[in-house]
Amino acid sequence: MRKLNVLFIVQGDGRGHMTQALAIQRILVEGGHRICGILLGRDPDQPIPDFFAAKVTAPIVRYQSFAFFNNKANTAIDSLASVIGNLRRLPKVVKSLFSIRREIRARKPDVVVNFLEPLAGICYMLFRPGVPLACVANQYLFLHPDYQFPPGRRLDRFFIKVYAHLTSAGASRRMALSLRPRPDWPSGCAVIPPL
């Protein structure tokens, strides 16, 4: 069996995607594969959580990504504040796109695994790096034809689907994490159990 060099791109808000990256890292390393780098989209003011930094087996490269901003009560995402805040950081985000492309070229991975980072999808749309992209997240389940959204909030549904498509643009494979088994669906999408 051929041993792969794998590059991770991880959306670094919260801890869920970092935890998923650690779980897949363990599976790959136990299978004899190598993680050649971890690109972490996280605000420079936020430290990397100790649980993640201590367990990764590859160097971490940080870059500025998009972020969600919460409302004043810190109970929900504030859409307007998120749009305005991300427009302000746009020059740094554009630099990050070039940084991601540079890292893919320099590390020469056999495959890139994206954990819901939007800049990975944008990079693949704009630059077409030529390395297969696999995407892993529970949010890809929102794209499944059998997924039932709660009634109402059509605009929220629309935006979460756009976001899921954006993060996985150019992907050879999407893996939607689900507690319930569901059939795979066309266009390279598979439903897998939680990691």
Z-matrix of the N, CA and C atoms (Angstrom, degrees):
N
C 1 1.464
C 2 1.528 1 109.18
N 3 1.304 2 115.92 1 134.68
C 4 1.464 3 121.47 2 -179.74
C 5 1.523 4 110.47 3 -72.53
N 6 1.324 5 116.46 4 133.77
C 7 1.465 6 122.07 5 177.50
C 8 1.523 7 108.32 6 -87.00
N 9 1.321 8 116.21 7 134.30
C 10 1.458 9 121.70 8 -175.45
C 11 1.521 10 112.05 9 -103.30
N 12 1.336 11 115.12 10 146.92
C 13 1.463 12 122.45 11 165.12
C 14 1.518 13 106.10 12 -96.14
N 15 1.315 14 116.72 13 124.07
C 16 1.464 15 121.52 14 -174.21
C 17 1.523 16 109.15 15 -121.50
N 18 1.326 17 115.71 16 132.13
C 19 1.462 18 122.23 17 175.28
C 20 1.519 19 108.49 18 -107.18
N 21 1.336 20 116.95 19 129.49
C 22 1.464 21 122.16 20 177.11
C 23 1.524 22 109.28 21 -97.98
N 24 1.330 23 115.73 22 139.70
C 25 1.471 24 122.09 23 167.98
C 26 1.523 25 105.31 24 -122.51
N 27 1.341 26 116.22 25 120.59
C 28 1.461 27 120.69 26 -169.08
C 29 1.524 28 110.52 27 -123.24
N 30 1.329 29 116.00 28 127.50
C 31 1.456 30 121.79 29 172.14
C 32 1.522 31 105.93 30 -72.48
N 33 1.326 32 117.31 31 117.28
C 34 1.457 33 121.64 32 -168.36
C 35 1.510 34 116.88 33 -96.36
N 36 1.333 35 119.44 34 8.27
C 37 1.464 36 120.24 35 173.44
C 38 1.522 37 108.09 36 -75.58
N 39 1.280 38 117.40 37 133.11
C 40 1.458 39 119.80 38 -178.55
C 41 1.523 40 110.38 39 73.84
N 42 1.334 41 115.60 40 -164.32
C 43 1.461 42 120.01 41 -175.74
C 44 1.525 43 113.18 42 -122.07
N 45 1.325 44 117.53 43 -13.36
C 46 1.460 45 121.49 44 -173.07
C 47 1.512 46 114.55 45 -59.97
N 48 1.312 47 117.82 46 -46.76
C 49 1.464 48 120.33 47 -177.29
C 50 1.527 49 111.06 48 -72.98
N 51 1.314 50 116.78 49 -31.84
C 52 1.465 51 119.16 50 175.38
C 53 1.533 52 110.01 51 -66.60
N 54 1.320 53 117.30 52 -40.19
C 55 1.463 54 121.26 53 177.46
C 56 1.525 55 110.42 54 -63.10
N 57 1.325 56 117.39 55 -41.87
C 58 1.466 57 121.04 56 177.43
C 59 1.530 58 110.64 57 -63.02
N 60 1.322 59 116.68 58 -40.33
C 61 1.467 60 120.26 59 178.63
C 62 1.531 61 110.50 60 -62.01
N 63 1.329 62 117.55 61 -40.97
C 64 1.467 63 120.48 62 178.16
C 65 1.530 64 111.30 63 -63.86
N 66 1.327 65 116.51 64 -38.98
C 67 1.469 66 120.24 65 179.73
C 68 1.532 67 110.48 66 -65.05
N 69 1.327 68 117.08 67 -44.03
C 70 1.467 69 119.79 68 179.86
C 71 1.529 70 110.22 69 -71.27
N 72 1.322 71 117.22 70 -35.26
C 73 1.466 72 119.95 71 175.77
C 74 1.525 73 109.75 72 -56.46
N 75 1.338 74 117.51 73 -46.77
C 76 1.468 75 121.56 74 -179.35
C 77 1.531 76 110.60 75 -59.36
N 78 1.331 77 116.48 76 -45.87
C 79 1.464 78 120.76 77 -179.69
C 80 1.525 79 110.64 78 -61.27
N 81 1.324 80 116.46 79 -45.55
C 82 1.467 81 120.08 80 -177.97
C 83 1.529 82 112.01 81 -67.44
N 84 1.323 83 116.77 82 -45.90
C 85 1.467 84 120.40 83 -178.24
C 86 1.530 85 110.12 84 -64.19
N 87 1.330 86 117.21 85 -41.61
C 88 1.472 87 119.84 86 177.20
C 89 1.526 88 111.25 87 -63.07
N 90 1.332 89 117.35 88 -26.44
C 91 1.456 90 121.92 89 177.21
C 92 1.519 91 113.10 90 -84.89
N 93 1.329 92 117.15 91 3.14
C 94 1.454 93 121.19 92 177.17
C 95 1.517 94 114.60 93 90.20
N 96 1.324 95 117.83 94 6.37
C 97 1.462 96 121.34 95 179.52
C 98 1.530 97 109.75 96 -88.14
N 99 1.309 98 116.23 97 171.15
C 100 1.468 99 121.63 98 -175.04
C 101 1.527 100 109.97 99 -127.07
N 102 1.319 101 116.20 100 134.61
C 103 1.466 102 121.38 101 172.44
C 104 1.528 103 105.31 102 -90.98
N 105 1.340 104 117.09 103 116.09
C 106 1.466 105 120.48 104 -174.69
C 107 1.523 106 113.02 105 -91.74
N 108 1.313 107 117.67 106 -9.28
C 109 1.459 108 120.71 107 178.05
C 110 1.513 109 110.71 108 176.76
N 111 1.338 110 115.49 109 157.49
C 112 1.455 111 121.98 110 176.70
C 113 1.522 112 107.46 111 -130.88
N 114 1.324 113 115.89 112 116.80
C 115 1.456 114 121.68 113 176.80
C 116 1.520 115 107.01 114 -97.85
N 117 1.318 116 116.91 115 122.10
C 118 1.459 117 122.33 116 -172.95
C 119 1.517 118 110.39 117 -117.07
N 120 1.330 119 116.05 118 113.33
C 121 1.460 120 121.80 119 176.77
C 122 1.517 121 109.76 120 -83.53
N 123 1.307 122 116.13 121 103.02
C 124 1.468 123 120.84 122 -174.14
C 125 1.516 124 108.54 123 -151.75
N 126 1.311 125 116.28 124 143.48
C 127 1.450 126 121.36 125 178.05
C 128 1.524 127 108.90 126 -57.15
N 129 1.333 128 118.14 127 132.51
C 130 1.465 129 120.48 128 -178.01
C 131 1.531 130 113.92 129 -58.58
N 132 1.329 131 117.65 130 -24.06
C 133 1.466 132 120.65 131 179.16
C 134 1.524 133 112.39 132 -77.55
N 135 1.334 134 117.34 133 -15.03
C 136 1.458 135 120.93 134 -179.43
C 137 1.526 136 109.82 135 -91.00
N 138 1.319 137 117.20 136 124.92
C 139 1.466 138 117.66 137 176.12
C 140 1.530 139 110.44 138 -70.08
N 141 1.329 140 115.61 139 155.80
C 142 1.457 141 120.10 140 174.71
C 143 1.525 142 107.10 141 -75.73
N 144 1.330 143 117.80 142 128.75
C 145 1.473 144 119.06 143 -178.98
C 146 1.529 145 111.57 144 -58.19
N 147 1.318 146 115.93 145 140.57
C 148 1.466 147 121.75 146 -178.33
C 149 1.520 148 112.24 147 -57.92
N 150 1.351 149 116.97 148 -39.68
C 151 1.460 150 119.54 149 -177.06
C 152 1.533 151 110.96 150 -60.20
N 153 1.320 152 116.83 151 -31.14
C 154 1.465 153 121.24 152 -178.47
C 155 1.525 154 110.51 153 -83.56
N 156 1.321 155 116.31 154 -50.30
C 157 1.472 156 120.90 155 -177.44
C 158 1.526 157 111.68 156 -59.85
N 159 1.328 158 117.58 157 -34.09
C 160 1.467 159 120.74 158 -177.32
C 161 1.525 160 112.82 159 -75.76
N 162 1.329 161 117.91 160 -23.53
C 163 1.466 162 120.09 161 -172.53
C 164 1.524 163 115.05 162 -106.71
N 165 1.311 164 118.44 163 -12.56
C 166 1.463 165 118.21 164 -179.28
C 167 1.521 166 110.01 165 -72.41
N 168 1.325 167 115.43 166 149.47
C 169 1.465 168 120.65 167 -176.84
C 170 1.520 169 112.04 168 -105.83
N 171 1.311 170 117.21 169 9.58
C 172 1.464 171 120.77 170 -176.77
C 173 1.525 172 109.14 171 -138.25
N 174 1.329 173 116.15 172 160.04
C 175 1.466 174 118.38 173 177.63
C 176 1.529 175 111.28 174 -64.64
N 177 1.331 176 114.87 175 144.13
C 178 1.468 177 122.03 176 178.48
C 179 1.517 178 108.43 177 -100.21
N 180 1.326 179 116.06 178 130.76
C 181 1.466 180 122.47 179 172.82
C 182 1.524 181 106.27 180 -115.54
N 183 1.330 182 115.35 181 122.20
C 184 1.473 183 119.81 182 -179.81
C 185 1.513 184 110.54 183 -95.12
N 186 1.307 185 115.45 184 152.15
C 187 1.460 186 120.96 185 174.85
C 188 1.524 187 108.19 186 -152.85
N 189 1.308 188 115.08 187 160.07
C 190 1.467 189 121.77 188 179.90
C 191 1.518 190 108.65 189 -80.32
N 192 1.312 191 116.21 190 129.37
C 193 1.464 192 121.17 191 177.76
C 194 1.521 193 109.13 192 -124.07
N 195 1.319 194 114.65 193 -178.65
C 196 1.455 195 119.86 194 173.14
C 197 1.519 196 108.65 195 -67.97
N 198 1.318 197 116.48 196 159.50
C 199 1.460 198 120.60 197 179.69
C 200 1.520 199 109.51 198 -143.25
N 201 1.303 200 114.94 199 155.80
C 202 1.453 201 120.80 200 172.46
C 203 1.522 202 107.75 201 -97.81
N 204 1.317 203 116.01 202 140.92
C 205 1.457 204 121.52 203 178.44
C 206 1.524 205 108.35 204 -112.21
N 207 1.343 206 116.32 205 135.25
C 208 1.460 207 120.65 206 -178.67
C 209 1.521 208 111.60 207 -86.39
N 210 1.328 209 114.69 208 162.61
C 211 1.461 210 120.14 209 175.83
C 212 1.529 211 109.70 210 -71.44
N 213 1.323 212 116.35 211 174.77
C 214 1.473 213 120.43 212 -175.38
C 215 1.522 214 112.54 213 -62.00
N 216 1.329 215 116.91 214 -32.41
C 217 1.468 216 120.33 215 179.32
C 218 1.534 217 111.40 216 -80.86
N 219 1.326 218 116.69 217 -4.79
C 220 1.464 219 123.11 218 -179.92
C 221 1.536 220 111.89 219 59.57
N 222 1.342 221 115.74 220 37.71
C 223 1.462 222 120.74 221 -177.84
C 224 1.525 223 113.00 222 -114.00
N 225 1.320 224 117.15 223 -12.41
C 226 1.471 225 120.19 224 -178.07
C 227 1.521 226 109.10 225 -158.72
N 228 1.309 227 115.31 226 164.29
C 229 1.468 228 120.66 227 176.57
C 230 1.515 229 108.83 228 -74.75
N 231 1.312 230 115.78 229 133.92
C 232 1.461 231 122.49 230 176.06
C 233 1.525 232 107.37 231 -96.13
N 234 1.329 233 116.71 232 106.59
C 235 1.465 234 121.61 233 -174.95
C 236 1.519 235 112.50 234 -60.31
N 237 1.335 236 117.18 235 -46.18
C 238 1.461 237 120.68 236 -178.25
C 239 1.532 238 110.85 237 -64.48
N 240 1.324 239 116.69 238 -45.85
C 241 1.472 240 120.06 239 178.60
C 242 1.528 241 110.56 240 -62.50
N 243 1.327 242 117.85 241 -36.11
C 244 1.467 243 121.56 242 178.49
C 245 1.519 244 111.15 243 -65.44
N 246 1.332 245 116.87 244 -43.27
C 247 1.473 246 120.40 245 179.26
C 248 1.527 247 109.66 246 -64.03
N 249 1.328 248 117.37 247 -49.16
C 250 1.468 249 121.07 248 -177.91
C 251 1.529 250 110.69 249 -64.05
N 252 1.331 251 116.72 250 -45.21
C 253 1.467 252 120.60 251 -179.81
C 254 1.517 253 112.48 252 -61.57
N 255 1.334 254 116.67 253 -39.34
C 256 1.460 255 119.82 254 -179.51
C 257 1.522 256 112.38 255 -75.50
N 258 1.310 257 118.28 256 -29.22
C 259 1.471 258 120.15 257 173.72
C 260 1.526 259 110.03 258 -64.85
N 261 1.328 260 117.14 259 -36.69
C 262 1.465 261 121.26 260 179.14
C 263 1.531 262 112.03 261 -67.31
N 264 1.310 263 116.81 262 -32.36
C 265 1.466 264 119.69 263 -178.31
C 266 1.523 265 112.73 264 -94.79
N 267 1.327 266 117.31 265 6.75
C 268 1.464 267 121.65 266 -175.78
C 269 1.533 268 114.07 267 -54.86
N 270 1.346 269 120.85 268 -44.08
C 271 1.471 270 118.95 269 178.63
C 272 1.534 271 112.97 270 -57.82
N 273 1.335 272 117.11 271 -39.75
C 274 1.467 273 120.04 272 178.66
C 275 1.527 274 110.98 273 -69.88
N 276 1.313 275 116.79 274 -35.21
C 277 1.461 276 120.77 275 178.76
C 278 1.532 277 110.43 276 -66.24
N 279 1.319 278 117.01 277 -39.83
C 280 1.470 279 120.67 278 177.78
C 281 1.538 280 109.35 279 -62.56
N 282 1.326 281 117.36 280 -43.07
C 283 1.476 282 120.12 281 175.63
C 284 1.522 283 110.54 282 -58.71
N 285 1.320 284 116.57 283 -38.11
C 286 1.466 285 121.04 284 179.94
C 287 1.524 286 111.67 285 -63.49
N 288 1.323 287 117.30 286 -36.71
C 289 1.467 288 120.20 287 177.47
C 290 1.526 289 111.16 288 -59.19
N 291 1.325 290 115.89 289 -43.97
C 292 1.462 291 119.91 290 178.80
C 293 1.532 292 110.98 291 -68.32
N 294 1.329 293 116.59 292 -33.92
C 295 1.459 294 121.00 293 176.93
C 296 1.532 295 110.59 294 -64.64
N 297 1.327 296 117.50 295 -42.38
C 298 1.461 297 121.40 296 178.59
C 299 1.534 298 109.58 297 -62.95
N 300 1.322 299 116.70 298 -45.40
C 301 1.467 300 119.91 299 178.71
C 302 1.530 301 110.73 300 -60.13
N 303 1.337 302 116.78 301 -42.43
C 304 1.470 303 121.50 302 178.83
C 305 1.525 304 111.35 303 -61.28
N 306 1.334 305 116.38 304 -43.74
C 307 1.465 306 120.62 305 -179.03
C 308 1.532 307 111.19 306 -65.14
N 309 1.318 308 117.21 307 -40.01
C 310 1.468 309 119.90 308 177.81
C 311 1.522 310 109.67 309 -62.44
N 312 1.312 311 117.08 310 -44.46
C 313 1.472 312 120.39 311 179.13
C 314 1.522 313 111.53 312 -64.35
N 315 1.331 314 117.22 313 -43.77
C 316 1.467 315 121.21 314 -174.92
C 317 1.531 316 112.36 315 -71.40
N 318 1.310 317 117.99 316 -38.23
C 319 1.467 318 121.49 317 -175.00
C 320 1.527 319 112.92 318 -86.31
N 321 1.339 320 116.49 319 -16.65
C 322 1.467 321 121.84 320 176.71
C 323 1.542 322 112.97 321 48.39
N 324 1.330 323 117.22 322 56.21
C 325 1.470 324 118.28 323 179.66
C 326 1.529 325 111.22 324 -72.94
N 327 1.330 326 114.88 325 158.13
C 328 1.463 327 120.38 326 172.40
C 329 1.522 328 110.39 327 -81.76
N 330 1.314 329 115.92 328 -27.35
C 331 1.466 330 122.08 329 178.42
C 332 1.529 331 108.53 330 -152.38
N 333 1.327 332 115.52 331 148.45
C 334 1.461 333 122.34 332 173.75
C 335 1.523 334 106.85 333 -111.50
N 336 1.343 335 116.49 334 132.14
C 337 1.461 336 121.41 335 176.65
C 338 1.530 337 107.34 336 -111.75
N 339 1.321 338 115.34 337 122.29
C 340 1.461 339 121.26 338 -178.43
C 341 1.526 340 110.24 339 -106.74
N 342 1.331 341 115.17 340 130.25
C 343 1.452 342 122.58 341 177.69
C 344 1.532 343 108.21 342 -107.50
N 345 1.319 344 116.53 343 73.43
C 346 1.470 345 127.21 344 173.45
C 347 1.534 346 114.70 345 60.25
N 348 1.304 347 117.77 346 29.84
C 349 1.466 348 120.92 347 177.46
C 350 1.532 349 108.58 348 -89.66
N 351 1.335 350 117.72 349 118.63
C 352 1.464 351 119.75 350 -177.98
C 353 1.530 352 113.77 351 -63.13
N 354 1.336 353 117.80 352 -32.35
C 355 1.464 354 118.51 353 -178.19
C 356 1.529 355 112.09 354 -67.53
N 357 1.320 356 117.48 355 -24.81
C 358 1.471 357 119.57 356 175.79
C 359 1.528 358 109.53 357 -64.82
N 360 1.322 359 116.59 358 -47.37
C 361 1.470 360 120.58 359 178.37
C 362 1.517 361 111.96 360 -62.50
N 363 1.333 362 116.95 361 -42.43
C 364 1.470 363 120.69 362 179.44
C 365 1.524 364 109.79 363 -65.00
N 366 1.333 365 117.04 364 -41.27
C 367 1.468 366 121.38 365 177.90
C 368 1.528 367 110.03 366 -58.99
N 369 1.317 368 117.14 367 -43.88
C 370 1.462 369 120.59 368 -179.77
C 371 1.530 370 111.52 369 -69.04
N 372 1.324 371 117.41 370 -32.89
C 373 1.472 372 119.91 371 176.23
C 374 1.522 373 111.05 372 -67.46
N 375 1.331 374 116.39 373 -45.16
C 376 1.464 375 120.63 374 -173.74
C 377 1.519 376 114.15 375 -81.65
N 378 1.340 377 117.01 376 -42.91
C 379 1.462 378 120.50 377 -169.39
C 380 1.526 379 114.43 378 -107.48
N 381 1.325 380 117.89 379 -16.62
C 382 1.473 381 122.22 380 -179.35
C 383 1.529 382 111.42 381 43.60
N 384 1.321 383 117.51 382 70.43
C 385 1.465 384 121.16 383 -172.78
C 386 1.535 385 116.30 384 -60.39
N 387 1.324 386 118.60 385 -16.91
C 388 1.457 387 119.61 386 178.80
C 389 1.519 388 114.50 387 82.56
N 390 1.328 389 117.81 388 7.92
C 391 1.461 390 123.28 389 176.83
C 392 1.526 391 106.51 390 -110.66
N 393 1.337 392 118.70 391 132.52
C 394 1.469 393 119.08 392 179.71
C 395 1.530 394 111.62 393 -56.61
N 396 1.332 395 114.97 394 140.84
C 397 1.466 396 122.52 395 179.77
C 398 1.522 397 108.75 396 -115.86
N 399 1.332 398 116.29 397 127.05
C 400 1.464 399 122.69 398 173.18
C 401 1.523 400 107.59 399 -116.40
N 402 1.319 401 116.79 400 137.73
C 403 1.465 402 121.20 401 -176.63
C 404 1.527 403 110.15 402 -120.64
N 405 1.337 404 115.41 403 135.57
C 406 1.461 405 121.81 404 -176.69
C 407 1.520 406 109.21 405 -129.06
N 408 1.342 407 117.12 406 125.15
C 409 1.470 408 121.47 407 174.35
C 410 1.525 409 109.10 408 -177.35
N 411 1.317 410 115.47 409 151.04
C 412 1.466 411 118.15 410 175.01
C 413 1.526 412 111.17 411 -67.52
N 414 1.335 413 118.23 412 -24.94
C 415 1.469 414 121.52 413 -177.63
C 416 1.530 415 112.89 414 -64.51
N 417 1.332 416 118.33 415 -20.07
C 418 1.462 417 119.06 416 178.30
C 419 1.520 418 111.57 417 -70.03
N 420 1.326 419 117.18 418 -15.35
C 421 1.460 420 120.62 419 175.38
C 422 1.536 421 110.77 420 -64.25
N 423 1.341 422 117.43 421 -26.35
C 424 1.467 423 120.81 422 177.81
C 425 1.525 424 111.59 423 -61.64
N 426 1.324 425 117.38 424 -20.71
C 427 1.464 426 121.42 425 -179.42
C 428 1.533 427 112.09 426 -87.97
N 429 1.323 428 117.25 427 -9.57
C 430 1.466 429 121.45 428 -178.07
C 431 1.530 430 109.93 429 -68.53
N 432 1.337 431 117.55 430 135.47
C 433 1.481 432 119.20 431 -178.01
C 434 1.521 433 113.43 432 -63.53
N 435 1.339 434 118.87 433 -22.22
C 436 1.466 435 121.20 434 -179.62
C 437 1.528 436 112.90 435 -91.25
N 438 1.333 437 117.55 436 -4.29
C 439 1.461 438 119.08 437 -176.99
C 440 1.531 439 109.99 438 -70.61
N 441 1.327 440 116.05 439 129.69
C 442 1.468 441 121.92 440 -179.87
C 443 1.528 442 110.03 441 -102.60
N 444 1.323 443 116.26 442 113.65
C 445 1.462 444 120.95 443 174.44
C 446 1.525 445 108.86 444 -80.60
N 447 1.324 446 117.71 445 152.17
C 448 1.467 447 118.85 446 172.01
C 449 1.532 448 109.41 447 -64.20
N 450 1.313 449 117.30 448 155.50
C 451 1.475 450 119.05 449 -178.77
C 452 1.526 451 111.92 450 -64.08
N 453 1.328 452 114.97 451 153.50
C 454 1.465 453 121.75 452 177.85
C 455 1.516 454 112.24 453 81.16
N 456 1.316 455 115.81 454 -172.86
C 457 1.467 456 124.49 455 176.36
C 458 1.530 457 112.45 456 52.57
N 459 1.315 458 115.31 457 46.40
C 460 1.470 459 120.33 458 -178.15
C 461 1.518 460 112.54 459 -60.34
N 462 1.316 461 116.88 460 -36.90
C 463 1.463 462 119.98 461 -179.93
C 464 1.535 463 110.50 462 -64.50
N 465 1.327 464 117.15 463 -42.21
C 466 1.468 465 120.72 464 177.04
C 467 1.531 466 110.53 465 -60.86
N 468 1.330 467 116.48 466 -43.25
C 469 1.470 468 120.99 467 178.70
C 470 1.524 469 110.72 468 -60.34
N 471 1.318 470 115.14 469 -44.43
C 472 1.465 471 120.21 470 -179.80
C 473 1.529 472 110.17 471 -59.40
N 474 1.342 473 117.28 472 -47.82
C 475 1.462 474 120.81 473 -176.43
C 476 1.530 475 112.57 474 -67.97
N 477 1.332 476 118.25 475 -36.80
C 478 1.470 477 118.62 476 179.36
C 479 1.517 478 110.32 477 -68.47
N 480 1.321 479 117.42 478 -33.66
C 481 1.471 480 119.79 479 176.71
C 482 1.529 481 110.62 480 -69.64
N 483 1.325 482 116.99 481 -41.44
C 484 1.468 483 120.34 482 177.30
C 485 1.528 484 109.52 483 -61.18
N 486 1.323 485 116.34 484 -43.91
C 487 1.465 486 120.87 485 179.96
C 488 1.533 487 110.68 486 -61.61
N 489 1.324 488 117.47 487 -44.36
C 490 1.470 489 121.04 488 179.32
C 491 1.529 490 110.69 489 -62.40
N 492 1.334 491 116.78 490 -41.00
C 493 1.471 492 119.94 491 176.98
C 494 1.530 493 110.69 492 -65.81
N 495 1.330 494 116.59 493 -41.98
C 496 1.468 495 120.74 494 -178.75
C 497 1.524 496 111.28 495 -61.89
N 498 1.332 497 117.14 496 -45.46
C 499 1.463 498 119.93 497 -177.20
C 500 1.526 499 112.44 498 -66.95
N 501 1.321 500 116.60 499 -21.02
C 502 1.467 501 119.69 500 -176.87
C 503 1.525 502 113.02 501 -115.55
N 504 1.323 503 116.73 502 18.46
C 505 1.471 504 119.85 503 177.97
C 506 1.525 505 109.30 504 -60.09
N 507 1.303 506 116.23 505 132.81
C 508 1.458 507 120.86 506 178.92
C 509 1.516 508 114.41 507 81.80
N 510 1.331 509 117.64 508 4.61
C 511 1.470 510 120.58 509 -176.66
C 512 1.520 511 111.81 510 -73.93
N 513 1.328 512 115.33 511 140.46
C 514 1.459 513 121.61 512 171.69
C 515 1.524 514 109.70 513 -77.87
N 516 1.329 515 115.83 514 -28.60
C 517 1.457 516 121.00 515 -175.43
C 518 1.517 517 110.10 516 -150.90
N 519 1.340 518 115.65 517 133.85
C 520 1.469 519 121.76 518 170.59
C 521 1.514 520 107.18 519 -111.50
N 522 1.320 521 116.47 520 136.25
C 523 1.458 522 120.95 521 176.09
C 524 1.521 523 108.32 522 -120.66
N 525 1.337 524 114.76 523 112.59
C 526 1.457 525 121.65 524 -179.94
C 527 1.521 526 108.68 525 -93.11
N 528 1.312 527 117.04 526 123.69
C 529 1.463 528 121.79 527 179.30
C 530 1.526 529 108.91 528 -82.53
N 531 1.341 530 116.64 529 131.74
C 532 1.458 531 120.15 530 -176.91
C 533 1.523 532 110.34 531 -147.49
N 534 1.327 533 116.08 532 140.05
C 535 1.458 534 121.08 533 174.85
C 536 1.523 535 111.17 534 -72.69
N 537 1.333 536 115.88 535 -30.20
C 538 1.473 537 120.61 536 179.84
C 539 1.520 538 109.81 537 -102.79
N 540 1.326 539 116.68 538 138.42
C 541 1.464 540 118.33 539 176.36
C 542 1.528 541 110.37 540 -65.77
N 543 1.294 542 115.12 541 140.86
C 544 1.466 543 122.43 542 175.71
C 545 1.517 544 107.06 543 -142.00
N 546 1.306 545 117.16 544 154.46
C 547 1.467 546 117.67 545 177.90
C 548 1.527 547 111.01 546 -70.72
N 549 1.338 548 115.53 547 149.64
C 550 1.462 549 119.39 548 171.93
C 551 1.522 550 107.24 549 -63.67
N 552 1.321 551 116.74 550 162.25
C 553 1.449 552 119.33 551 177.64
C 554 1.513 553 109.80 552 -134.85
N 555 1.328 554 116.88 553 164.39
C 556 1.474 555 120.02 554 -172.08
C 557 1.526 556 113.26 555 -57.83
N 558 1.295 557 113.73 556 172.16
C 559 1.480 558 125.17 557 177.62
C 560 1.517 559 112.75 558 68.90
N 561 1.326 560 116.91 559 38.54
C 562 1.460 561 120.46 560 172.11
C 563 1.497 562 115.57 561 71.84
N 564 1.336 563 117.28 562 32.26
C 565 1.469 564 120.93 563 -179.21
C 566 1.517 565 110.10 564 -111.63
N 567 1.331 566 116.54 565 133.62
C 568 1.452 567 122.06 566 179.52
C 569 1.516 568 109.24 567 -130.62
N 570 1.323 569 116.12 568 146.48
C 571 1.458 570 121.79 569 174.96
C 572 1.525 571 107.35 570 -102.43
N 573 1.341 572 116.31 571 125.93
C 574 1.462 573 121.08 572 -178.90
C 575 1.532 574 108.68 573 -128.29
N 576 1.350 575 116.79 574 157.79
C 577 1.467 576 118.85 575 177.84
C 578 1.524 577 110.96 576 -67.52
N 579 1.329 578 117.23 577 160.32
C 580 1.469 579 120.21 578 176.60
C 581 1.520 580 110.32 579 -56.89
N 582 1.316 581 114.99 580 150.89
C 583 1.466 582 120.05 581 -178.39
C 584 1.496 583 107.71 582 -80.07
